[in-house]
């Protein structure tokens, strides 16, 4: 139940921001896609800051884990067995 409430809260917050900057919802495709990209990048800020505070390497993490999360699986990349897309292709 909590993920649904958090999602609704985030949606309300984005709706308020849209109203403040004068963008109508549904947003034009370019604005919506840039907003989605901002959400994906914003999700990576917390893990990067945690690694910086812990003194762990950050550049390699950004190049691997963050890039994979933001850009998605790349064509021709090896998929792990836990990847549901990989399971569908094998079946």
N, C-alpha and C positions, 0 to 999 in steps of 0.2 A: 504493500500500500504506500510505503514511504516514497519509492521512486516516482509513483504517479503524482503524489503531492508536490514533490520537488520539481517535477517536469511542469506541472501546472503553474507553480510559483515562478519558475524561470520564464515560462510563456507570458505570464502577466507582466513580469519585469520588462521583457523585450517589447511587449505591447505599449507599455508606458514610455519606454525610450523612443519607439517609433512615433508615438504621438508628440513627444517633445521635439523631435527633429523634423516633424512634418512628413513622414513617410507613411503612405497608406498600406494597410495590410489587406490582401497579400501583397507583399512588396514586389516591385519589378524584378524580373529574374536576376539581373546583375547584382542589385542591392542584396537580394536574398542570398545569393551564392557567396558574396563577400562576407555577409553576416555569418553564414555557416562556416566559412573558412576561419573567421575570427573566433568562433566557438571552439573549433578543433585546436587552433593554436593556443587559445586561452586555457584549455584543459591541460596543456603541457607545461604551463608556467609553474604549477605547484610541484610536480615531480622534479623539475629542473632546480627550483629554489631549494627543495629538500636536499638534493644532491650537493648543491653548492654549500649549504650549511654543514652537511656531514663531511665535506672535504673530498667527496668522491668525484671521479672524472665526469665531466659534463659534456664535452664535445662529442665523444663517442656515443654517449646516450642519445644526444640530439640526432646524430647521423643515423642511428639504428632505430631505436624504439620510437622516438618522437616522429621521425620521418615516416616510419611504417604506419603509425596511427593517423597522421595527418593525410598522407598520400594514398594509403590503402595498399593492398598487395600489388606488386608490380608484375607485369606480364612476363612470363617465363621464370619467375622466381619460384624456388622450391617451397612447397607448402608443408606445414607440419601436419602430423596425423590428426591433431585436434582441430584442424581447420575444417569447418563444415563444408566449405566450398570444395575442398580437396576430396572429401568423402563422397560428395555427389558426383564428381567427375569419375571416380573410381568405380562407382556402382553401375 
